[in-house]
Amino acid sequence: MENIYKDIDIVIDKMKAALEARREQDRQYSTKYPIDVITEAEEQDILIVSDKWSLPDEYLYFLKRYVPLSVSWNTDEYINLDIFGAKDLIQGQWGYNYNPVTDEAITDWPTDYLVIASDEGNPYCIDLSKRNTVIYTAEHGTGSWDFSIAYDNLVEFLQSSLLPCTPNEWDICESEQYDYYKIFITGSGSDKIKTLVFIKKMFGCDYSQAKKYMETVPLQVYKGIASGATKVESELKRIGTDYEIRKITTDEFFKG
């Protein structure tokens, strides 16, 4: 029987080869942060996501054959793109359509959008109501989701993760260094209402929950690279919130 998803197999093989190239280029990096793609997903993980969502056949085929272990894709297009396997798919929705702190759905999230990957908080989704694998994306932290089509299908999206940082060199990505930061709200500042609105947007919660978050200061509201930290810090300055910004090591960033 002909495999109608052979393009998926081809791109997964390319992903595996790219990871092997990383490993060969920097054995120390590979030891510190193990990266790998296993051939087959656990049957139980596939059953769990299949029962929870009605997934397009092409995407389900991909999930069965793509099991990432500590894999993050870095290119000109992406800072740290995490593509979720079946085991991580449910947790991948946290902060988008579900708030794990309050155990509540986030109401401003499009009901049929499933997050299949995330790049520093920017989601990449498929619309389960369409039964295809068109990929949609939006910028996080803007107060509302403004989605647009990023790729026409899953294969195009996966291929985008393999584009090198320069036309001829893959390893430039690994040699490039990023500065990482955490930002904490330490007090309500000059305008408590604006601070609560900011928390509400960041955590996708209501005002009562935002007030509870304020009671737990210092409250971490950002962890990531310098460019994202600059945006968050600028907003906190604008609304007069008390905050602390702290530079962290690469180890601290990966450990959480």
Buried (B, 14 or more C-beta within 10 A) or exposed (E): EEEEBEBBEEBBEBBBEBBBEBBEEBEEEBEEBEBBBEEEBBEEBBEBBBEEBEBBEBBBBBBBBBBBEEBBBBBEEBBBBBBBBBBBBBEBBBBBBBBEEBEEEBEEBBEBBBBBBBBBBBBBBBBBEEEBBBBBBBEBBEEEBEBEEBBEBBBBBBBBBBBBBEEEEBBBBEEEEBEBBBBBBEBBBEEBEBBBBBBBBBBBBEEEBBBEBBEEBBBBBBBBBEEBBEBBBEBBEEBEBBBBBBEBEEEEBEEE
